[in-house]
Amino acid sequence: KNEVEQSPQNLTAQEGEFITINCSYSVGISALHWLQQHPGGGIVSLFMLSSGKKKHGRLIATINIQEKHSSLHITASHPRDSAVYICAVWASGSRLTFGEGTQLTVNP
Amino acid sequence: KAGVTQTPRYLIKTRGQQVTLSCSPISGHRSVSWYQQTPGQGLQFLFEYFSETQRNKGNFPGRFSGRQFSNSRSEMNVSTLELGDSALYLCASRAGQGEDTQYFGPGTRLTVL
């Protein structure tokens, strides 16, 4: 079993829909990243959080340390949100451990 | 500030050759981490350098090595290339040693024939 599990693996939505991507982890962590990867490979860090909730534009990330669970929400989704979203955790040491990613496709 | 840069962006090698990839972190960042991304394994941690010292290493064979220079630029080297080394190699930098936002470079796509 992977230390970081994401669901769903693939998600197709219509423009304007509310989207949720989930991340569960089995190890103790000090912080969690949500990353976005567009075709071509470039990765952008969307959020890093260790408690509570963060919001940036149409993106909201929440984390529940006790339940070892985090969610990434996208409100009013748009085709330009189509990308792979990756959850990564800072566990022991100084390394990031990654989930397998969620491929999101938003259709116009 | 300029972002993380990686060179070259694309590389084609044959089995048995060796390759060196370069990463220049964001100015002022002293930590550089390297990752391998493949369709089958996803993103995997290779190693991290901070102030010219390797601080952490992932589960990769000794053919994978790296170093960091005094200006924080980093190189990784893969010797005796295998077909399975074909991947996107990403480096990321952050300011300090602890949990901090990582800034990723565009990656080097290595193809081994």
Backbone of each chain as ProteinMPNN parsed JSONL, in Angstrom:
{"seq_chain_A": "KNEVEQSPQNLTAQEGEFITINCSYSVGISALHWLQQHPGGGIVSLFMLSSGKKKHGRLIATINIQEKHSSLHITASHPRDSAVYICAVWASGSRLTFGEGTQLTVNP", "coords_chain_A": {"N_chain_A": [[0.858, -1.181, 0.0], [0.582, 2.203, -0.893], [2.157, 4.998, 0.71], [0.938, 7.393, 0.338], [-2.175, 8.061, -0.846], [-4.289, 8.835, -3.523], [-7.496, 9.964, -4.639], [-10.113, 10.691, -6.98], [-8.425, 8.607, -9.493], [-8.728, 9.44, -12.072], [-10.607, 12.113, -13.418], [-13.347, 13.591, -14.872], [-14.931, 16.531, -15.766], [-17.559, 18.95, -16.278], [-17.33, 22.261, -17.488], [-17.502, 24.715, -14.998], [-18.34, 23.123, -12.927], [-18.078, 21.978, -9.495], [-15.212, 20.699, -8.02], [-13.632, 18.008, -6.363], [-10.719, 16.642, -5.047], [-9.154, 13.999, -3.42], [-6.862, 13.123, -0.783], [-5.171, 10.756, 1.037], [-3.077, 9.722, 3.693], [-0.639, 7.617, 5.245], [1.354, 7.946, 7.036], [3.063, 9.772, 9.653], [3.097, 13.244, 9.284], [4.622, 16.421, 8.59], [3.898, 18.445, 6.94], [1.957, 19.16, 3.982], [1.859, 19.098, 0.47], [0.046, 20.409, -2.299], [0.255, 19.874, -5.681], [0.453, 20.954, -9.083], [0.502, 19.693, -12.32], [1.082, 20.355, -15.611], [0.587, 19.254, -19.038], [3.645, 18.439, -20.628], [5.203, 18.719, -18.47], [5.977, 20.65, -16.45], [5.889, 21.49, -13.01], [3.904, 22.974, -10.554], [3.729, 24.366, -7.362], [0.826, 24.453, -5.569], [-0.31, 24.715, -3.02], [1.014, 24.659, 0.302], [0.428, 23.089, 3.268], [-0.137, 22.649, 6.771], [-2.088, 22.537, 8.601], [-5.622, 23.067, 8.987], [-7.016, 25.214, 6.598], [-6.565, 26.539, 3.319], [-6.874, 29.128, 0.891], [-6.855, 30.07, -2.49], [-7.714, 32.077, -4.899], [-9.814, 30.327, -7.002], [-9.266, 27.97, -5.854], [-9.204, 25.725, -3.119], [-7.721, 24.322, -0.296], [-7.775, 21.796, 2.131], [-6.905, 20.307, 5.27], [-6.875, 17.563, 7.482], [-5.298, 16.684, 10.143], [-5.568, 14.756, 12.16], [-7.218, 12.835, 11.001], [-5.65, 12.184, 8.899], [-5.905, 13.176, 6.251], [-6.485, 15.027, 3.291], [-7.994, 17.494, 1.201], [-8.459, 18.831, -2.054], [-10.134, 21.429, -3.494], [-11.816, 22.692, -6.325], [-13.475, 25.43, -7.377], [-16.062, 26.468, -9.631], [-15.02, 25.277, -12.08], [-12.723, 25.285, -14.87], [-11.739, 24.825, -18.301], [-8.962, 25.354, -18.447], [-8.069, 24.429, -16.055], [-7.509, 21.832, -16.407], [-5.325, 19.283, -15.792], [-2.72, 17.388, -14.147], [-3.09, 16.646, -10.79], [-1.258, 16.542, -7.883], [-0.649, 15.099, -4.777], [1.563, 15.568, -2.114], [3.685, 14.661, 0.577], [5.494, 15.878, 3.395], [7.253, 13.782, 5.152], [9.158, 11.842, 7.361], [12.521, 12.966, 7.755], [13.944, 14.767, 5.028], [12.482, 14.508, 2.68], [10.113, 14.484, 0.024], [7.146, 12.614, -0.316], [5.145, 11.203, -2.758], [1.774, 11.133, -4.02], [-0.039, 9.239, -6.517], [-1.215, 10.883, -8.299], [-3.903, 12.773, -9.798], [-5.654, 12.804, -12.702], [-7.178, 15.427, -14.146], [-9.751, 16.446, -16.231], [-11.37, 19.059, -17.714], [-14.163, 19.778, -19.431], [-15.354, 21.999, -21.983]], "CA_chain_A": [[0.0, 0.0, 0.0], [1.361, 3.423, -0.928], [2.02, 5.856, 1.88], [0.05, 8.492, -0.041], [-3.178, 7.585, -1.797], [-5.187, 9.865, -4.034], [-8.69, 9.55, -5.373], [-10.005, 9.58, -7.924], [-7.241, 8.653, -10.358], [-9.137, 10.229, -13.23], [-11.825, 12.868, -13.151], [-13.803, 14.42, -15.982], [-15.985, 17.431, -15.303], [-18.006, 19.995, -17.187], [-16.961, 23.611, -17.064], [-18.378, 25.298, -13.996], [-18.595, 22.19, -11.831], [-17.252, 21.974, -8.291], [-14.383, 19.494, -8.083], [-12.906, 17.634, -5.149], [-9.704, 15.59, -5.143], [-8.829, 13.594, -2.059], [-5.537, 12.571, -0.51], [-5.025, 10.137, 2.348], [-1.693, 9.292, 3.914], [-0.581, 6.649, 6.347], [2.504, 8.244, 7.892], [3.027, 11.077, 10.299], [3.672, 14.248, 8.399], [4.72, 17.773, 9.127], [3.224, 19.345, 6.002], [1.468, 18.518, 2.768], [1.822, 19.938, -0.727], [-0.73, 20.107, -3.502], [1.019, 20.281, -6.848], [-0.25, 20.884, -10.363], [1.418, 19.411, -13.425], [0.476, 20.464, -16.926], [1.292, 18.498, -20.082], [4.951, 19.056, -20.845], [5.986, 18.353, -17.29], [6.23, 21.627, -15.399], [5.124, 21.32, -11.774], [3.725, 24.187, -9.764], [3.19, 24.13, -6.037], [-0.384, 25.239, -5.362], [-0.433, 24.969, -1.588], [1.645, 23.825, 1.313], [-0.316, 23.335, 4.498], [0.062, 21.707, 7.865], [-3.326, 22.49, 9.385], [-6.699, 23.951, 8.585], [-7.54, 25.453, 5.26], [-5.993, 27.667, 2.582], [-7.648, 29.461, -0.309], [-6.178, 30.939, -3.453], [-8.6, 32.183, -6.052], [-10.881, 29.319, -7.022], [-8.733, 26.742, -5.248], [-9.241, 25.624, -1.662], [-7.127, 23.081, 0.212], [-8.013, 21.557, 3.551], [-6.198, 19.161, 5.812], [-7.263, 17.095, 8.807], [-4.125, 15.923, 10.571], [-6.0, 13.597, 12.952], [-7.751, 11.814, 10.097], [-4.637, 11.962, 7.859], [-6.644, 13.357, 5.018], [-6.515, 16.368, 2.735], [-8.794, 17.649, -0.01], [-8.273, 20.0, -2.911], [-11.39, 21.774, -4.15], [-11.777, 23.713, -7.365], [-14.815, 25.953, -7.624], [-16.278, 27.022, -10.974], [-13.907, 24.73, -12.874], [-12.524, 25.84, -16.207], [-10.851, 23.934, -19.072], [-7.543, 25.573, -18.158], [-7.716, 23.682, -14.839], [-7.147, 20.468, -16.802], [-3.928, 19.025, -15.426], [-2.58, 16.348, -13.127], [-2.939, 17.213, -9.453], [-0.461, 15.591, -7.109], [-0.517, 15.336, -3.344], [2.892, 15.142, -1.649], [3.802, 14.936, 2.016], [6.778, 15.895, 4.1], [7.224, 12.825, 6.251], [10.413, 11.91, 8.1], [13.642, 13.407, 6.938], [13.714, 15.943, 4.201], [12.051, 14.081, 1.363], [8.691, 14.472, -0.301], [6.558, 11.366, -0.818], [4.092, 11.65, -3.662], [0.686, 10.293, -4.481], [0.069, 8.878, -7.937], [-1.765, 11.952, -9.116], [-5.277, 12.725, -10.318], [-5.767, 13.463, -14.002], [-8.432, 16.169, -14.244], [-10.109, 17.008, -17.53], [-12.567, 19.886, -17.64], [-14.667, 20.01, -20.782], [-16.126, 23.259, -22.115]], "C_chain_A": [[0.902, 1.241, 0.0], [1.127, 4.237, 0.334], [1.068, 7.01, 1.607], [-0.89, 7.993, -1.134], [-4.06, 8.749, -2.224], [-6.398, 9.238, -4.688], [-9.476, 10.773, -5.819], [-8.709, 9.662, -8.724], [-7.505, 9.51, -11.578], [-10.464, 10.889, -12.93], [-12.137, 13.725, -14.37], [-14.981, 15.25, -15.509], [-16.382, 18.379, -16.423], [-17.613, 21.35, -16.611], [-17.991, 24.145, -16.073], [-18.641, 24.397, -12.801], [-17.617, 22.401, -10.673], [-16.525, 20.635, -8.231], [-13.696, 19.259, -6.75], [-11.946, 16.491, -5.461], [-9.236, 15.286, -3.726], [-7.447, 12.965, -1.952], [-5.532, 12.012, 0.904], [-3.598, 9.632, 2.498], [-1.627, 8.465, 5.191], [0.566, 6.912, 7.314], [2.3, 9.575, 8.584], [3.703, 12.091, 9.412], [3.788, 15.575, 9.13], [4.052, 18.786, 8.208], [2.856, 18.575, 4.742], [1.431, 19.546, 1.645], [0.698, 19.484, -1.651], [0.012, 20.719, -4.675], [0.154, 20.145, -8.092], [0.784, 20.673, -11.464], [0.655, 19.451, -14.744], [1.228, 19.577, -17.911], [2.589, 19.203, -20.43], [5.821, 18.956, -19.619], [6.108, 19.354, -16.182], [5.314, 21.447, -14.202], [5.094, 22.63, -11.019], [3.168, 23.793, -8.41], [1.995, 25.05, -5.829], [-0.504, 25.663, -3.895], [0.577, 24.119, -0.833], [0.914, 24.132, 2.611], [-0.046, 22.255, 5.524], [-1.14, 21.649, 8.793], [-4.359, 23.367, 8.701], [-6.957, 24.007, 7.091], [-6.796, 26.632, 4.639], [-6.789, 27.873, 1.311], [-6.807, 30.376, -1.191], [-7.039, 30.971, -4.697], [-9.718, 31.16, -5.963], [-10.445, 28.003, -6.365], [-8.776, 26.83, -3.731], [-8.607, 24.298, -1.268], [-7.403, 22.993, 1.704], [-7.204, 20.358, 3.995], [-6.719, 18.852, 7.198], [-6.148, 16.168, 9.277], [-4.539, 14.656, 11.331], [-6.486, 12.47, 12.05], [-6.779, 11.479, 8.98], [-5.274, 12.067, 6.469], [-6.604, 14.828, 4.592], [-7.384, 16.366, 1.485], [-8.39, 18.917, -0.739], [-9.596, 20.233, -3.631], [-11.125, 22.837, -5.211], [-13.217, 24.161, -7.598], [-14.879, 26.532, -9.033], [-15.171, 26.583, -11.926], [-13.924, 25.256, -14.308], [-11.613, 24.883, -16.981], [-9.368, 24.148, -18.786], [-7.11, 24.925, -16.845], [-7.309, 22.248, -15.165], [-5.649, 20.261, -16.603], [-3.912, 17.79, -14.536], [-2.335, 17.043, -11.797], [-2.323, 16.148, -8.557], [-0.401, 16.044, -5.656], [0.853, 14.813, -2.91], [3.039, 15.528, -0.19], [5.249, 14.987, 2.444], [6.617, 14.933, 5.274], [8.561, 12.945, 6.993], [11.544, 12.36, 7.177], [13.263, 14.601, 6.088], [13.28, 15.545, 2.798], [10.54, 14.196, 1.231], [8.302, 13.087, -0.788], [5.285, 11.73, -1.556], [2.973, 10.625, -3.813], [0.835, 10.078, -5.988], [-0.513, 9.944, -8.863], [-3.198, 11.694, -9.551], [-5.297, 13.496, -11.628], [-7.145, 14.114, -14.09], [-8.602, 16.709, -15.657], [-11.405, 17.786, -17.359], [-12.985, 20.228, -19.069], [-15.481, 21.29, -20.856], [-17.597, 22.965, -22.325]], "O_chain_A": [[1.853, 1.331, 0.776], [0.059, 4.181, 0.946], [0.46, 7.549, 2.532], [-0.455, 7.562, -2.202], [-4.515, 9.541, -1.399], [-6.336, 8.13, -5.221], [-9.505, 11.783, -5.116], [-7.984, 10.654, -8.647], [-6.621, 10.218, -12.06], [-11.333, 10.311, -12.276], [-11.293, 14.488, -14.84], [-15.922, 14.723, -14.916], [-15.64, 18.581, -17.385], [-17.575, 21.541, -15.395], [-19.198, 24.036, -16.291], [-19.117, 24.865, -11.767], [-16.512, 22.917, -10.839], [-17.135, 19.576, -8.373], [-13.24, 20.196, -6.095], [-12.333, 15.493, -6.071], [-8.959, 16.19, -2.938], [-6.939, 12.362, -2.896], [-5.854, 12.72, 1.858], [-2.99, 9.168, 1.534], [-2.456, 8.605, 6.09], [0.733, 6.189, 8.296], [1.482, 10.395, 8.168], [4.765, 11.825, 8.849], [3.137, 15.809, 10.149], [3.68, 19.872, 8.651], [3.374, 17.49, 4.477], [1.032, 20.695, 1.837], [0.435, 18.287, -1.763], [0.353, 21.902, -4.676], [-0.76, 19.322, -8.143], [1.796, 21.369, -11.534], [-0.285, 18.687, -14.963], [2.369, 19.191, -17.658], [2.628, 20.43, -20.516], [7.042, 19.091, -19.705], [6.329, 18.954, -15.039], [4.105, 21.272, -14.357], [6.111, 23.306, -10.863], [2.246, 22.983, -8.319], [2.123, 26.272, -5.901], [-0.766, 26.826, -3.588], [0.945, 23.024, -1.258], [0.793, 25.291, 3.007], [0.235, 21.104, 5.189], [-1.2, 20.796, 9.679], [-4.027, 24.28, 7.945], [-7.096, 22.983, 6.421], [-6.443, 27.593, 5.322], [-7.313, 26.925, 0.726], [-6.15, 31.307, -0.724], [-7.087, 30.003, -5.457], [-10.471, 31.121, -4.99], [-11.208, 27.037, -6.341], [-8.436, 27.853, -3.136], [-8.928, 23.261, -1.849], [-7.282, 23.974, 2.438], [-6.86, 19.495, 3.188], [-6.975, 19.756, 7.994], [-6.068, 15.012, 8.86], [-3.924, 13.603, 11.161], [-6.205, 11.297, 12.299], [-7.048, 10.578, 8.186], [-5.179, 11.157, 5.645], [-6.679, 15.738, 5.418], [-7.491, 15.353, 0.795], [-8.032, 19.927, -0.133], [-10.114, 19.337, -4.297], [-10.323, 23.75, -5.018], [-14.072, 23.359, -7.974], [-13.881, 27.022, -9.562], [-14.472, 27.414, -12.506], [-14.962, 25.61, -14.866], [-10.794, 24.196, -16.372], [-8.589, 23.199, -18.876], [-5.917, 24.874, -16.547], [-6.819, 21.528, -14.295], [-4.823, 20.973, -17.174], [-4.957, 17.223, -14.215], [-1.478, 17.921, -11.691], [-2.799, 15.016, -8.483], [-0.139, 17.209, -5.355], [1.25, 13.719, -3.31], [2.577, 16.588, 0.232], [6.104, 14.258, 1.941], [5.938, 15.232, 6.256], [9.036, 14.057, 7.223], [11.501, 12.146, 5.965], [12.347, 15.351, 6.424], [13.677, 16.187, 1.825], [9.796, 14.026, 2.197], [9.021, 12.462, -1.567], [4.449, 12.475, -1.045], [3.198, 9.417, -3.742], [1.708, 10.654, -6.636], [-0.313, 9.895, -10.076], [-3.642, 10.551, -9.655], [-4.997, 14.689, -11.664], [-8.162, 13.42, -14.105], [-7.704, 17.349, -16.204], [-12.414, 17.24, -16.914], [-12.25, 20.881, -19.81], [-16.207, 21.633, -19.923], [-18.399, 23.889, -22.456]]}, "seq_chain_B": "KAGVTQTPRYLIKTRGQQVTLSCSPISGHRSVSWYQQTPGQGLQFLFEYFSETQRNKGNFPGRFSGRQFSNSRSEMNVSTLELGDSALYLCASRAGQGEDTQYFGPGTRLTVL", "coords_chain_B": {"N_chain_B": [[12.552, 37.32, -9.385], [14.492, 34.863, -11.042], [13.277, 31.657, -12.062], [13.652, 28.146, -11.213], [16.055, 26.579, -13.14], [16.778, 24.141, -15.624], [19.098, 22.174, -17.392], [20.206, 19.905, -19.941], [17.049, 20.393, -21.703], [16.006, 18.304, -23.119], [17.168, 15.051, -23.911], [18.853, 12.489, -25.58], [20.105, 9.32, -25.241], [22.168, 6.366, -25.477], [22.032, 2.955, -24.355], [24.262, 2.14, -21.748], [25.784, 4.42, -21.898], [26.741, 7.479, -20.182], [25.269, 10.217, -18.353], [24.927, 13.688, -17.62], [23.064, 15.918, -15.773], [21.916, 19.25, -15.234], [21.103, 21.695, -12.738], [19.93, 24.805, -11.791], [19.216, 26.552, -8.963], [16.653, 28.716, -7.542], [17.726, 31.997, -6.893], [19.425, 32.403, -3.879], [18.294, 30.202, -2.702], [19.208, 27.295, -0.974], [18.804, 24.624, -0.885], [18.54, 21.794, -2.89], [16.636, 19.445, -4.552], [16.28, 16.318, -6.22], [14.228, 14.554, -8.514], [12.718, 11.68, -10.005], [10.515, 11.018, -12.612], [8.327, 8.7, -13.88], [6.014, 6.982, -16.08], [5.166, 4.584, -14.934], [6.042, 4.468, -12.235], [5.562, 6.934, -11.172], [6.285, 9.957, -9.372], [9.413, 10.004, -7.871], [11.675, 10.314, -5.196], [15.03, 11.228, -5.519], [17.559, 12.377, -4.492], [18.748, 14.835, -2.082], [20.377, 17.935, -1.732], [22.076, 20.152, 0.39], [23.735, 23.063, 1.027], [26.058, 22.038, -0.253], [26.19, 19.467, 0.71], [25.076, 16.121, 0.718], [21.97, 15.389, 1.927], [19.95, 13.587, 2.058], [18.853, 10.517, 0.632], [17.251, 8.707, -1.914], [15.785, 5.504, -2.829], [17.589, 4.436, -4.962], [19.84, 2.941, -7.34], [23.48, 2.897, -7.092], [24.367, 3.948, -9.444], [23.226, 6.331, -9.859], [24.048, 9.53, -9.064], [25.01, 12.585, -7.43], [25.832, 16.081, -7.039], [26.564, 19.17, -5.37], [27.37, 22.525, -5.885], [29.304, 25.349, -4.667], [27.846, 27.585, -5.291], [25.3, 26.751, -5.094], [24.243, 25.551, -7.332], [23.382, 22.463, -8.902], [24.265, 19.179, -9.931], [23.284, 16.126, -11.466], [24.237, 12.79, -12.049], [24.054, 10.016, -14.159], [25.244, 6.884, -14.571], [26.222, 4.243, -16.828], [23.816, 3.835, -18.449], [20.467, 2.562, -18.497], [17.624, 1.145, -20.212], [15.392, 1.549, -18.651], [15.904, 3.89, -17.362], [14.899, 5.951, -18.721], [13.087, 8.832, -18.449], [11.411, 11.648, -16.904], [13.344, 14.019, -15.411], [13.335, 15.895, -12.605], [14.219, 18.842, -10.899], [14.123, 20.586, -7.808], [13.975, 23.487, -5.811], [14.409, 24.942, -2.556], [14.253, 27.337, 0.101], [15.21, 26.783, 2.721], [16.071, 24.169, 5.09], [14.007, 22.809, 6.167], [10.481, 21.91, 6.162], [9.114, 23.348, 3.469], [7.958, 25.47, 0.847], [8.429, 24.006, -2.251], [10.058, 24.746, -5.265], [9.748, 23.934, -8.526], [11.758, 22.94, -11.305], [11.624, 22.948, -14.969], [12.246, 20.445, -15.85], [14.194, 17.703, -17.202], [13.947, 15.777, -19.978], [14.815, 12.581, -20.422], [15.727, 10.198, -22.744], [16.481, 6.88, -23.237], [17.965, 4.833, -25.526]], "CA_chain_B": [[13.622, 36.32, -9.341], [14.371, 33.814, -12.034], [12.877, 30.379, -11.485], [14.6, 27.04, -11.283], [16.347, 26.221, -14.53], [17.413, 22.844, -15.82], [19.649, 21.945, -18.727], [19.385, 20.304, -21.084], [15.63, 20.071, -21.539], [15.791, 17.002, -23.749], [18.42, 14.335, -24.086], [18.724, 11.118, -26.051], [21.346, 8.576, -25.034], [22.045, 4.931, -25.694], [22.365, 2.119, -23.199], [25.673, 2.054, -21.398], [26.388, 5.74, -21.797], [26.461, 8.204, -18.959], [24.652, 11.505, -18.622], [24.966, 14.666, -16.525], [22.007, 16.914, -15.85], [22.256, 20.4, -14.417], [19.992, 22.426, -12.132], [20.268, 26.058, -11.11], [18.07, 26.885, -8.109], [16.301, 30.114, -7.375], [18.772, 32.72, -6.167], [19.219, 32.416, -2.437], [17.89, 28.865, -2.235], [20.384, 26.457, -0.722], [18.436, 23.216, -0.946], [18.144, 21.291, -4.206], [16.223, 18.04, -4.56], [16.105, 15.728, -7.542], [13.161, 13.573, -8.589], [12.517, 10.978, -11.261], [9.103, 10.749, -12.881], [8.04, 7.761, -14.958], [4.591, 6.631, -16.1], [4.865, 3.445, -14.083], [6.383, 4.678, -10.829], [5.222, 8.273, -10.707], [7.389, 10.788, -8.905], [10.206, 9.379, -6.821], [12.768, 11.123, -4.687], [16.379, 10.725, -5.781], [18.408, 12.867, -3.402], [18.682, 16.245, -1.766], [21.618, 18.574, -1.314], [21.968, 21.433, 1.099], [25.075, 23.588, 1.288], [27.061, 21.141, -0.856], [26.182, 18.16, 1.38], [23.89, 15.303, 0.474], [21.262, 15.238, 3.202], [18.998, 12.489, 2.012], [18.975, 9.789, -0.625], [16.164, 7.767, -2.148], [16.146, 4.109, -3.097], [18.073, 4.277, -6.324], [21.177, 2.324, -7.337], [24.631, 3.783, -7.033], [24.618, 4.589, -10.751], [22.678, 7.685, -9.753], [24.822, 10.312, -8.105], [24.828, 14.018, -7.61], [26.68, 16.953, -6.243], [26.139, 20.562, -5.341], [28.507, 23.439, -5.875], [29.219, 26.4, -3.65], [26.823, 28.568, -5.692], [24.051, 25.995, -4.95], [23.908, 24.775, -8.533], [23.535, 21.034, -8.652], [24.298, 18.258, -11.074], [23.124, 14.706, -11.187], [24.897, 11.956, -13.034], [23.623, 8.627, -14.229], [26.227, 6.129, -15.347], [25.791, 2.965, -17.402], [22.374, 4.015, -18.635], [19.598, 1.446, -18.85], [16.387, 1.591, -20.854], [14.459, 1.968, -17.607], [16.248, 5.219, -16.844], [14.136, 6.935, -19.483], [12.183, 9.469, -17.488], [11.531, 13.099, -16.714], [14.105, 14.295, -14.194], [12.96, 17.212, -12.11], [14.858, 19.324, -9.694], [13.331, 21.574, -7.084], [14.763, 24.17, -4.791], [13.707, 25.667, -1.511], [15.186, 28.238, 0.786], [15.849, 26.225, 3.903], [16.203, 22.72, 5.21], [12.793, 22.184, 6.684], [9.326, 21.843, 5.282], [9.013, 24.66, 2.84], [7.465, 25.356, -0.522], [9.423, 23.645, -3.242], [9.866, 25.332, -6.579], [10.237, 22.938, -9.466], [12.236, 23.298, -12.628], [10.815, 22.388, -16.059], [12.598, 19.041, -16.051], [14.968, 17.201, -18.336], [13.383, 14.498, -20.437], [15.887, 11.689, -20.873], [15.328, 8.992, -23.466], [17.593, 5.942, -23.411], [17.643, 3.9, -26.621]], "C_chain_B": [[13.401, 35.312, -10.449], [13.991, 32.521, -11.319], [13.996, 29.368, -11.552], [14.82, 26.682, -12.755], [17.072, 24.887, -14.581], [17.916, 22.749, -17.252], [20.262, 20.562, -18.798], [17.917, 19.98, -20.844], [15.304, 18.688, -22.099], [17.141, 16.37, -24.045], [18.109, 12.93, -24.566], [20.091, 10.453, -25.925], [21.1, 7.113, -25.378], [22.487, 4.186, -24.441], [23.875, 2.071, -22.978], [26.375, 3.404, -21.287], [26.119, 6.337, -20.426], [25.918, 9.59, -19.323], [24.784, 12.39, -17.381], [23.901, 15.712, -16.773], [22.324, 18.038, -14.876], [21.01, 21.126, -13.933], [20.522, 23.678, -11.46], [19.069, 26.49, -10.283], [17.759, 28.374, -8.158], [17.388, 30.784, -6.526], [18.447, 32.783, -4.677], [18.768, 31.092, -1.868], [19.119, 27.974, -2.099], [20.077, 24.966, -0.803], [17.985, 22.865, -2.36], [17.816, 19.815, -4.075], [16.031, 17.59, -5.989], [15.044, 14.634, -7.468], [13.148, 12.939, -9.972], [11.025, 10.743, -11.434], [8.976, 9.835, -14.082], [6.564, 7.42, -14.934], [4.251, 5.507, -15.119], [5.039, 3.703, -12.6], [5.977, 6.046, -10.303], [6.469, 9.048, -10.311], [8.101, 10.099, -7.758], [11.393, 10.255, -6.474], [14.103, 10.447, -4.97], [17.336, 11.107, -4.667], [18.219, 14.363, -3.221], [20.045, 16.726, -1.311], [21.308, 19.888, -0.627], [23.382, 21.863, 1.437], [26.15, 22.571, 0.936], [27.096, 19.747, -0.218], [24.913, 17.398, 1.018], [23.215, 15.005, 1.797], [20.356, 14.019, 3.224], [19.108, 11.819, 0.655], [17.818, 8.814, -0.729], [16.7, 6.392, -2.484], [16.501, 3.893, -4.56], [19.472, 3.677, -6.275], [22.281, 3.365, -7.388], [24.987, 4.432, -8.359], [24.113, 6.042, -10.775], [23.465, 8.437, -8.678], [24.597, 11.786, -8.369], [25.872, 14.787, -6.842], [26.105, 18.356, -6.294], [27.368, 21.442, -5.184], [28.269, 24.571, -4.878], [28.186, 27.468, -4.006], [25.423, 27.946, -5.693], [23.596, 25.287, -6.218], [24.199, 23.299, -8.281], [23.584, 20.277, -9.966], [23.935, 16.871, -10.589], [23.687, 13.923, -12.361], [24.304, 10.561, -12.988], [24.631, 7.901, -15.12], [25.595, 4.831, -15.848], [24.275, 2.952, -17.592], [21.677, 2.734, -19.045], [18.323, 2.011, -19.461], [15.408, 2.155, -19.817], [14.778, 3.313, -16.994], [15.56, 6.316, -17.643], [13.061, 7.523, -18.59], [12.3, 10.976, -17.626], [12.246, 13.304, -15.384], [13.86, 15.747, -13.801], [13.844, 17.596, -10.939], [13.983, 20.409, -9.094], [14.217, 22.234, -6.05], [13.847, 24.777, -3.738], [14.743, 26.401, -0.682], [15.955, 27.545, 1.906], [15.882, 24.723, 3.891], [14.891, 22.056, 5.581], [11.685, 22.134, 5.66], [9.08, 23.247, 4.725], [8.502, 24.445, 1.432], [8.625, 25.03, -1.452], [9.054, 24.258, -4.577], [10.548, 24.423, -7.587], [10.747, 23.567, -10.758], [11.381, 22.637, -13.699], [11.129, 20.93, -16.355], [13.494, 18.809, -17.26], [14.37, 15.862, -18.732], [14.495, 13.675, -21.072], [15.283, 10.469, -21.549], [16.566, 8.13, -23.676], [17.182, 4.907, -24.456], [18.523, 2.663, -26.566]], "O_chain_B": [[12.266, 34.95, -10.759], [14.324, 32.308, -10.154], [15.133, 29.687, -11.899], [13.863, 26.507, -13.509], [17.868, 24.553, -13.704], [17.252, 23.182, -18.194], [20.797, 20.084, -17.798], [17.592, 19.336, -19.846], [14.42, 17.996, -21.593], [18.113, 17.047, -24.38], [17.223, 12.26, -24.036], [21.094, 10.954, -26.432], [19.958, 6.686, -25.548], [23.21, 4.714, -23.595], [24.652, 1.971, -23.927], [27.429, 3.516, -20.66], [25.373, 5.781, -19.62], [26.086, 10.067, -20.445], [24.756, 11.908, -16.249], [23.84, 16.316, -17.844], [22.924, 17.812, -13.824], [19.993, 21.169, -14.625], [21.452, 23.617, -10.655], [18.007, 26.768, -10.84], [18.5, 29.171, -8.735], [17.895, 30.2, -5.568], [17.347, 33.165, -4.277], [18.853, 30.881, -0.658], [19.958, 27.909, -2.997], [20.989, 24.139, -0.79], [17.152, 23.555, -2.949], [18.611, 19.032, -3.556], [15.665, 18.379, -6.86], [14.969, 13.888, -6.492], [13.512, 13.563, -10.969], [10.348, 10.315, -10.498], [9.457, 10.152, -15.17], [5.916, 7.547, -13.895], [3.164, 5.491, -14.542], [4.257, 3.204, -11.79], [6.043, 6.285, -9.097], [7.557, 8.827, -10.843], [7.473, 9.665, -6.792], [12.026, 10.855, -7.343], [14.287, 9.26, -4.701], [17.863, 10.237, -3.975], [17.632, 15.054, -4.054], [20.77, 16.025, -0.604], [20.402, 20.625, -1.015], [24.136, 21.115, 2.06], [27.039, 22.285, 1.738], [27.947, 18.931, -0.573], [23.817, 17.959, 1.011], [23.831, 14.428, 2.693], [20.038, 13.488, 4.287], [19.417, 12.465, -0.347], [17.448, 8.17, 0.253], [17.905, 6.144, -2.433], [15.769, 3.231, -5.295], [20.205, 3.868, -5.305], [22.054, 4.538, -7.684], [25.804, 5.351, -8.408], [24.528, 6.852, -11.603], [23.526, 8.011, -7.525], [24.058, 12.175, -9.405], [26.68, 14.226, -6.102], [25.275, 18.682, -7.143], [28.286, 21.121, -4.43], [27.178, 24.721, -4.327], [27.701, 28.179, -3.126], [24.477, 28.532, -6.221], [22.652, 24.499, -6.177], [25.125, 22.94, -7.553], [23.012, 20.695, -10.972], [24.235, 16.488, -9.458], [23.613, 14.352, -13.513], [24.08, 9.999, -11.916], [24.836, 8.269, -16.276], [24.563, 4.39, -15.342], [23.558, 2.163, -16.976], [22.2, 1.933, -19.821], [17.979, 3.177, -19.267], [14.691, 3.119, -20.085], [14.002, 3.827, -16.188], [15.633, 7.488, -17.275], [12.228, 6.801, -18.042], [13.148, 11.502, -18.346], [11.794, 12.812, -14.35], [14.139, 16.681, -14.553], [14.172, 16.764, -10.093], [13.206, 21.062, -9.79], [15.106, 21.599, -5.483], [12.681, 25.08, -3.992], [15.941, 26.125, -0.754], [17.171, 27.69, 2.032], [15.745, 24.08, 2.85], [14.698, 20.866, 5.33], [11.909, 22.292, 4.46], [8.866, 24.199, 5.475], [8.608, 23.345, 0.89], [9.662, 25.693, -1.437], [7.886, 24.285, -4.966], [11.752, 24.173, -7.517], [10.234, 24.583, -11.228], [10.499, 21.843, -13.374], [10.359, 20.254, -17.038], [13.54, 19.606, -18.197], [14.297, 14.935, -17.926], [15.039, 14.03, -22.118], [14.426, 9.793, -20.98], [17.57, 8.587, -24.222], [16.186, 4.201, -24.294], [18.392, 1.774, -27.407]]}, "name": "protein", "num_of_chains": 2, "seq": "KNEVEQSPQNLTAQEGEFITINCSYSVGISALHWLQQHPGGGIVSLFMLSSGKKKHGRLIATINIQEKHSSLHITASHPRDSAVYICAVWASGSRLTFGEGTQLTVNPKAGVTQTPRYLIKTRGQQVTLSCSPISGHRSVSWYQQTPGQGLQFLFEYFSETQRNKGNFPGRFSGRQFSNSRSEMNVSTLELGDSALYLCASRAGQGEDTQYFGPGTRLTVL"}
